[in-house]
Amino acid sequence: MKYLFFYITLLLVSCHPNKIEEKSDILQESNKDKLQVLLIGSSHWNNYQSEGLDVVQTNEVDILSKQYQNDLELIVSKIKAFNPDKIFVERTINYQPKLDSLYNLYKTTSWGDRRRNEIYQLGFRTAKMLGHQRVYGVDHRNTSFPYDSLIKTMKKAGQTKLITAFNEDIEQYEKTFNTFISEKKSLQEILYFLNDKQQRKSNFDWYLSGANKGGGINENVGSFLTAEWVKRNIYIYGSIQKYTEPKDQRIMVLMGAGHIAVLESLMSQSSSMQIIELKDLMND
């Protein structure tokens, strides 16, 4: 295999520069008609100095501080240049009338100034700057997440090593993320970490390689939990597809980082979508 890699590398290096440029032009042309999807996985800023509902419990940025407000302004300016036609956030379809009402309140008053939620601080702020009439809620909550039942079933099945691995993964993530917070890393650096390719892969792999095999051979609570999580995100993906119109060229999806890990995996299979990363926008 190593020799095959060597020969492929040699072939690429020996290609005529003009040929490489031609191939690059062809790739750019093939991506021209694709829907560009800016995926932004976030932590939940509203959890500042409080506990959230997630299994993983971490500290949170003080998004209302001057440092992070300045970071937000820079990030939003870059997204404005990207110019998404629609912005999708982590609220359900049924919540849309209230989301519309809150967005109107945000646009016309100072109501959102002290609200920490990333939907308002990043989603609404960007939409308002772009002159959007609506921010779209696409979450799906009619699913289960029986984490406690999974752990009980794993204990019953004697899967102590798997439980230990779960705990170690959670502890390591919490430690890493909390270090970012304590060192007051920029919001850009925090979002880069949450949206790192390997971080997303590890996030989704926790379900596929960990939770999915939890329990005894006749107990499927692990597979059920995994299926429910994937189901939730497939429904989200479906709503994004339904809302997106042929005239739309670019969209932005703002969700918890765990959702983005699955959505990227789903969207990467589409021949009509091109995934755009925030880091690439910021470095332009």
Solvent accessible surface area in square Angstrom, and as a share of the most:
residue,aa,sasa,rsa
1,M,184,0.82
2,K,144,0.61
3,Y,143,0.55
4,L,98,0.49
5,F,141,0.59
6,F,113,0.47
7,Y,136,0.52
8,I,86,0.44
9,T,54,0.31
10,L,94,0.47
11,L,116,0.58
12,L,108,0.54
13,V,115,0.66
14,S,79,0.51
15,C,34,0.20
16,H,102,0.46
17,P,84,0.53
18,N,83,0.42
19,K,114,0.48
20,I,87,0.44
21,E,104,0.47
22,E,92,0.41
23,K,119,0.51
24,S,44,0.28
25,D,86,0.44
26,I,115,0.58
27,L,115,0.57
28,Q,122,0.54
29,E,103,0.46
30,S,64,0.41
31,N,46,0.24
32,K,138,0.58
33,D,130,0.67
34,K,58,0.25
35,L,20,0.10
36,Q,53,0.24
37,V,0,0.00
38,L,0,0.00
39,L,0,0.00
40,I,0,0.00
41,G,0,0.00
42,S,2,0.01
43,S,19,0.12
44,H,50,0.22
45,W,1,0.00
46,N,85,0.44
47,N,38,0.19
48,Y,55,0.21
49,Q,155,0.69
50,S,65,0.42
51,E,150,0.67
52,G,19,0.18
53,L,187,0.93
54,D,79,0.41
55,V,59,0.34
56,V,48,0.28
57,Q,67,0.30
58,T,38,0.22
59,N,87,0.44
60,E,11,0.05
61,V,2,0.01
62,D,43,0.22
63,I,0,0.00
64,L,26,0.13
65,S,34,0.22
66,K,165,0.70
67,Q,64,0.29
68,Y,10,0.04
69,Q,41,0.18
70,N,83,0.43
71,D,20,0.10
72,L,0,0.00
73,E,83,0.37
74,L,82,0.41
75,I,0,0.00
76,V,0,0.00
77,S,53,0.34
78,K,55,0.23
79,I,0,0.00
80,K,96,0.41
81,A,86,0.67
82,F,21,0.09
83,N,68,0.35
84,P,1,0.00
85,D,56,0.29
86,K,13,0.05
87,I,0,0.00
88,F,0,0.00
89,V,0,0.00
90,E,15,0.07
91,R,51,0.19
92,T,33,0.19
93,I,76,0.39
94,N,139,0.71
95,Y,60,0.23
96,Q,11,0.05
97,P,97,0.61
98,K,114,0.48
99,L,1,0.01
100,D,42,0.22
101,S,68,0.44
102,L,24,0.12
103,Y,3,0.01
104,N,83,0.42
105,L,67,0.33
106,Y,27,0.10
107,K,60,0.26
108,T,94,0.55
109,T,70,0.41
110,S,80,0.52
111,W,53,0.19
112,G,3,0.03
113,D,90,0.47
114,R,173,0.63
115,R,110,0.40
116,R,53,0.20
117,N,21,0.11
118,E,8,0.04
119,I,4,0.02
120,Y,21,0.08
121,Q,5,0.02
122,L,0,0.00
123,G,0,0.00
124,F,0,0.00
125,R,34,0.12
126,T,0,0.00
127,A,0,0.00
128,K,97,0.41
129,M,80,0.36
130,L,37,0.18
131,G,50,0.48
132,H,28,0.12
133,Q,149,0.66
134,R,91,0.33
135,V,1,0.01
136,Y,34,0.13
137,G,0,0.00
138,V,0,0.00
139,D,2,0.01
140,H,38,0.17
141,R,129,0.47
142,N,121,0.62
143,T,37,0.21
144,S,53,0.34
145,F,82,0.34
146,P,32,0.20
147,Y,36,0.14
148,D,104,0.54
149,S,53,0.34
150,L,0,0.00
151,I,28,0.14
152,K,144,0.61
153,T,21,0.12
154,M,0,0.00
155,K,131,0.55
156,K,165,0.70
157,A,44,0.34
158,G,52,0.50
159,Q,44,0.19
160,T,90,0.52
161,K,177,0.75
162,L,28,0.14
163,I,21,0.11
164,T,67,0.39
165,A,40,0.31
166,F,3,0.01
167,N,69,0.35
168,E,102,0.46
169,D,83,0.43
170,I,27,0.14
171,E,108,0.48
172,Q,108,0.48
173,Y,55,0.21
174,E,38,0.17
175,K,140,0.59
176,T,40,0.24
177,F,2,0.01
178,N,41,0.21
179,T,59,0.34
180,F,40,0.17
181,I,25,0.13
182,S,86,0.56
183,E,101,0.45
184,K,138,0.58
185,K,66,0.28
186,S,29,0.19
187,L,0,0.00
188,Q,24,0.11
189,E,74,0.33
190,I,1,0.01
191,L,1,0.00
192,Y,51,0.19
193,F,37,0.15
194,L,6,0.03
195,N,14,0.07
196,D,65,0.34
197,K,125,0.53
198,Q,111,0.49
199,Q,40,0.18
200,R,6,0.02
201,K,128,0.54
202,S,53,0.34
203,N,44,0.23
204,F,30,0.13
205,D,57,0.29
206,W,46,0.16
207,Y,19,0.07
208,L,91,0.45
209,S,57,0.37
210,G,7,0.07
211,A,0,0.00
212,N,64,0.33
213,K,124,0.53
214,G,3,0.03
215,G,9,0.09
216,G,25,0.24
217,I,165,0.84
218,N,136,0.70
219,E,55,0.25
220,N,103,0.53
221,V,28,0.16
222,G,0,0.00
223,S,43,0.27
224,F,97,0.41
225,L,0,0.00
226,T,8,0.05
227,A,57,0.44
228,E,20,0.09
229,W,26,0.09
230,V,33,0.19
231,K,69,0.29
232,R,38,0.14
233,N,0,0.00
234,I,82,0.41
235,Y,104,0.40
236,I,0,0.00
237,Y,25,0.10
238,G,16,0.15
239,S,19,0.12
240,I,0,0.00
241,Q,91,0.40
242,K,175,0.74
243,Y,56,0.21
244,T,27,0.16
245,E,77,0.34
246,P,144,0.91
247,K,150,0.64
248,D,10,0.05
249,Q,112,0.50
250,R,53,0.20
251,I,0,0.00
252,M,0,0.00
253,V,0,0.00
254,L,1,0.01
255,M,2,0.01
256,G,5,0.05
257,A,17,0.13
258,G,19,0.18
259,H,8,0.04
260,I,1,0.00
261,A,4,0.03
262,V,0,0.00
263,L,0,0.00
264,E,24,0.11
265,S,43,0.28
266,L,41,0.20
267,M,0,0.00
268,S,65,0.42
269,Q,149,0.66
270,S,30,0.20
271,S,101,0.65
272,S,68,0.44
273,M,20,0.09
274,Q,49,0.22
275,I,41,0.21
276,I,24,0.12
277,E,26,0.12
278,L,4,0.02
279,K,103,0.44
280,D,83,0.43
281,L,18,0.09
282,M,23,0.10
283,N,106,0.54
284,D,135,0.70
